[in-house]
Amino acid sequence: MRYHLRRQDKEIKEPEKLKKILLETNYVTLALVKDGEPYLVTLSHAYDEAENWIYFHSASEGKKLDYMRTNPVVWGQAMLDHGYHKGQCSHLYASVMFRGDIEFIEDTEDKRAVFRMMVNQIEPEPNSIIDRMVNSEGIPSTVVGRINIEYMTGKKSAEVTL
């Protein structure tokens, strides 16, 4: 069952604006569930606008991977926080909520492509570090995941323009 926003004046309906938030934010927070126990994790990411995929990387073991491998269904949020609107008792923000399935990437060259995308989206001057990151000996053993987004919705404060 899908719910509607109570404050429809705050809903972001345009797909290009939802995608813009995913491109501009530095982190996504994922809600994972394993054996009925919830777990939240915040990750740096890259967003592939053409495919509507979110990429992330991880060490080869740990709690988040245990959760992801047990249950690949994920809910996530990306938020642009513009701070508190003084004197108005309001916060300035734009957020996207999404649902998707996690898949893991095994091919080393595909992992290198993801790292190129991540560095280009996150780093203000990517050329200074991209070769070092992409050609790292650790890339083959680094876990790279992809979230195939199947649904997303957004909300923003009225004062924020996208």
N, C-alpha and C positions, 0 to 999 in steps of 0.2 A: 504494500500500500504506500503510495506517495502522498506526502503532506504538502499543503500549500503554505506559503508565508502569510502570517497574520498581517504583517505590514507590507502589503504588496508594493507600496511606493518605494520600498527599499530593495526590491528584488532586481537582480541583474539578469536580464533575459537574453541579451545579445551574446552569442557564442564568442565573437571576437573579443569582447570585454572580459569574459571568463578566462579565455586563453591568455590575454594580456596579463592578468593577475598571476597565472601560473608561470609565465615567462619572467615577470619582474620580481617575484618574491624569492628570497634566498633559501627558504626552508619549507618543507611540508611536514605536518604532523599526521602520523598514521595511527589509526585505532585497529588493533589486532585482537583476536580472541583465540584462545587455546583451552580446550576442556572447560568452557564456560567462564574462564578467567580473563578479564580484559587487560590490555597492556597498551600504553601509548609510547610512541617513539618519534622524535623529531629528527629529520634527515635533510642534508643538503641534497639537491636534485638537479636534473636537467629536464626540460619539458620539450618534447618533440611535437610541435604544433600540427604538422602535416598528418602524423599518425595518431595524435591524441594519446600519447604515451608519456609517462613519467619514468625517468631512470634514476637509480640510486646505486650506491656501492656500499660494501660492508666487508669487515673481516670475515674469515671463513667459518667462524662458529660464534655462537652466542644466543642470548635469549630471543632477540627479535627474529633471527633466522629459524629458531625452533618454532616460534609462533607462525611465521610465514609458511614454513614447510608443512605444518600440521593443517593450517587453514589459509589458503591463498586468497580468500576474499578479504578485502580491506576497504575501510572508509578513511578518508583523509581530508585535511583542511590546509589551505594556503591562505595567508592573510597579509595584507599590506596595512600596517599600523601607522596611522598618521598622528597618533597621540590624542590626548584629552583636549576637548574643545572648551577652553576656560570660559567661565561665565555662562555656559549653556548646559552644564551637567550632561554632557554628551561626549562620545568618543568618535573620532574620525577614522574610518576603516573601510576596507573592501575585502571581502573574503569569498573563497570558492570552497564548496564541499563536493567531494567526489567519491564514487564507488567504483571499484575495479577488481581485477584479478591479477595476482603477481605471477610472473614467469621469471625464470633465471636464465641468463645468457651464458653459454659455455664457450663459444668461439672467441679466441683471443683477439682477432682483428675486429670483431664486433665490439668487444670490450674497449679496445683502443678508440674506436669511433665514439663510443659513449663518453669516454673521458675527454675527448676533444670537445664534444658538445658541452659537457659540464664546465670545463675550464672557460670556454668561450662565453657561457652564460653568466658565470659567477665572477670571474676575474676581470677587473677593469682594464688591465693590460695583459691579456692572455699570452701574447707572443713571448713574454719574458720567462714563462714557465711551462708552456704547453709541450715542448719537446721533451723536457725532463719528466713530466708527468706521464705522457702518452707512451714513452719508450722505457718506462720503469720496468725493471726485472720482476717487480711484484704484480704486474697486471694479470698474468695468467692465473695466479692463485687468489686474486681478489674476486669476491663475489659481486656480480653486477646483476641487478634485478630490474624488471620493467613492470610497471603497473599499466595494464590495458584498461583505460578509463571507459566505462560503459554508461555512466550517468554523472552529470554535474549540475550544480545550481549555485547561485551566488547572491550575496547581499552586501549592501554598502550603506553608509550613512549618507543622507541627502546632500551634505556639503561636499562630498568627494566626487570629483569628475574623473572619468577614465578615458 
